[in-house]
């Protein structure tokens, strides 16, 4: 009878504290006497990492640097800097959409048009983030999903597909969204952008 009771208790403990081997978004907590065997120990793999912007691809090719070569990747057209963001251990991360990009078409007064690009960074409240497998969710005010990023299999790049409304530099009053096409016509840009960040 005593062996049966001990066996039942052991089986109950094993089943009560069985933790599936799945990706968890929880930070390990300090173990106590009561929860030693039931503490998740797999925080987000991106925790503490810093990624730098390495690509900013739009739908229409432009020639910002005046070399006669049109490209859809603004990083190849003298995009201002490879701005970074880091995943802090308090689950805060800067907002990559606040690294503004604006496009303008300048006229020299003689009918000669040229493409100009301007970039700047706006300070703002850091987003909170959550990693679910290869998806990184960015939240505003800790509960409102703002956008998501996709982590590469080797975890060296994060890719964002931003719709036009999240390209703040194209849409704020001080921003610009004019594209000078190869045929000399000017287009108001209404597309989105694929923005890539690479691990430092």
N, C-alpha and C positions, 0 to 999 in steps of 0.2 A: 504494500500500500504506500509506504514511504517512497519507494522508487518511482511509482506511478505519479505521485504528487510532484516530485522533483522534475521528472520528465515533462509533465504538463506545464510547469512554470517555465522551464527552459524553452519549450516550443512557443509558448506565449510571448516571451521576450523577443525571440527571433522574428516572429511575424509582426510584432508591434513596431519594431525598429528597422524593418526592411526598407532601405532607401534605394529606389531604382537608379541605375546608372544613366542619368539624363543630364543635359546641360542645365545648369541652374544659374539664376541671376542673383543669388543671395551671397552676401559676404559671410564667411564663416564666423560664427559667434563663439564667445568664450564658453568652453565646455564646463559643465557643472557635474556634480555627482549623479544627477538625475537624467542628463541628456548626452552623456559621453558618446554613446553609440548611435545617436540620432541626429548628428550635426552635419549638414551638407558641407563638403570641403572643396567645391569646384566653382570659385568665383569667375566672372567673365574673363576670358583670355586676353581681352584688349585692355584690361585694367592697368593704368599707369603708362600706357603707350602714347607716343606722339607721332602723328601722321602729317605730311606736308602735301599741299596741293600740287599735283603733277599733271593734271589735264583739265581743260575746260572747253568742251566741244559743243558747238551750236549747230543749228541746221543749215545755215547759209555761210558760204565761204567769204572771208573778208581779207583785205590786205591793209593791215594797220601799220606795218613797219616800212611800207613804201618800196619793197623789193620787187614788186610785180608778181609775186607768188601769192595766190589766194589759198587760205587754209580755213578749215572749220574749227581747228584747235587754237583757241586764243593763247595758249601757252607758247605756241610757235610764233605768235605775232606780238611779242613783247608784253605779255600779260605782266602786270606790275611786280608781282612777287609770288613766291611759293609759300604762301601763308600756311600756318600750322594750326592744329588743334590737338589737345591732349585729353585723354580719358582719366580723370582724377579718381582717387579712391573714395571720394564722397559722392560718386555717381553724378558728377557735374562735368559738362564739356561745353566749350565755346561753340557758338552757332556758325557753321560754315556759310550759311546764306547771308550773314552779315559782312562777309568779305565781298563788297560790292564791285561790280563791273558795269561800266556804262559805255555805250558806243555812240559817236556823233559823226556827222558828215559836215566838214568845214568847206566853205566857199571863199576863195581868195579875192573875190570881187570881180574877177575876169572870167568867171564861169568854170574855173578849174576846181574840181571837187577832190577831197581827200578824206580818208577814214581816220578817225581819232578814237582812242580808247582811254578811259580813265578808270582808275581803281582806288579804292580806299577801304578802310575797315571801320565799322561802327561798333562802339561798345554797347553791350546789352547784357541782360541777365543770361547766365549760362543755362543751357538746356540740361535736363536730366536725361540719362540714357539707360537702356536695357539691352543686353545681348541675348538673343534667342537663336542658338546655332550660328548660321552665317548671316543672320539679319540683326542689324543694330537699329533700335527704335529710339528716336529723339522726341522728347516730350517738352511741351511748354507748360509752365506752372505745375510740373510734376505729374499731371494726369491727362493733359490734352496732347494726343499724338500729333506731331507737327510734320515729320517726314521720316523716311527710313533710308538706311544705307545697306549695301550688300558687301560682306567681307569675302575676299577671295579665299580659295581653299588653303593656300599657304599663309593666309592672314597678313600678307604684305600690302594689300591695297583695299581701299574702301571706295565703292562706287555709288554715287547719288544720281538719280534721274529727277532733276528739278523741273516742274512745270513753269511756265512763264510767270505765273503770279508769285513764285518764290524767288525769282531773279530780281531782287529788290532794287539793284542799281539800274535796271531797265524800266522800273515802274515808279520810283519815287519822283517827286517834283524836281529834284536836282539831278535826276538820272537821265540817261538817254538810251534810245533803242533804235537808232537809225543805222541801217546797213547800206553801204555803197556797193552795189553789184558790179560785176565785171563789165556789163554793158553800159555802165554809167548812170543807171537809174538808181533811185533811192527807195529803200523799202523800210517800212516800220516793222521791226522784228516782233513776231508774235509766237515764236517757237520756244522750246525749253532748252535745257542744257544738261549734258552728262558731265559731271564733275568727279574727278578721281583724286584720291589722296593716297600717298605712298608712305609706308612705315619709315621712320627716320633711321 
